[in-house]
Amino acid sequence: MPLYPGASQGCDECRRRRKKLPVGINKHTRSFLADSDWIHLPFLNSKKTRKELLHDIALPIPGLFYQTDRWLDGHSASNNSDHQEISDSPDQNLETGFSLLNDHQIIFDQLEEWESNWKASEQGPLYWYSDIPMPSKFIDVDSVCIPSFPNETYQVRFQNTQKAGLAVTFWSFRLELLMGMIKLQRSLCGPQAESLERNMAMAEETACLILQTAPYLTCCFEGAVASKAPLRTITRYFELAALDQDLYLPAVSI
């Protein structure tokens, strides 16, 4: 009898991944779910959704964050004369740091490719900005979740709430990676200034996009579930920015 007998097992795995992945990313804890067999075998008899393909890319993030935390602790120890005897040599330490930064970039590039494929599959934009009040006919477009806008001219618009939820999940993964890359770049010496500035700007833009999407994600149960982890991510982002003004660029108008 096969380990994963059918599509129902794949659905069970979908729920497991959607529950455990945000927790793992938040707590930086490694999980067996990132193993290749657990990524592929449960879905042998079913086609993955776009969200599951996104989760495939994001599943290694908790383990990468765990490794990065260990490196940052060791890097801090190497700069402390009382602990130099237990740390790697400076060259080894930096080599490991740059390797971790490259691992972040690989996953980041995979996320960007996933977004590009999504954009290419749509007839219109994934989201857009508008200062025109939301028309009452929007209910005909998205009858499941009807956004409740405190300001009728709220700028960020989506074709429907389901796509807003998928976008905000993608943005939360991207923001998590950017925050990790920024921490690494600030700890590494070398020609990092340009890419650090670019990542800081992108992190700020991504955090603001998540925040601006909130009206789409608080109007129904599905949206509330989709928004939980991303809103926790931007909360941590803005808390870090408040504690360390040099970590991120000045806040833009939201």
Secondary structure, DSSP 8 states (H G I E B T S, - for coil): --SS-SHHHHHHHHHHHHHHHHHHHHHT---GGGSHHHHHGGGTTS---HHHHHHHHHTTHHHHHHHHHHHHHHHHHHTSGGGGGGS--HHHHHHHHHHHHHHHHHHHHHHHHHHHHHHHH-SS-SEEE--S---TTHHHH-SS-----SSTT-SEEES-HHHHHHHHHHHHHHHHHHHHHHHHHHHS-SS-HHHHHHHHHHHHHHHHHHHHTHHHHSSSHHHHHHHHHHHHHHHHHHHHHHH-TTTS------
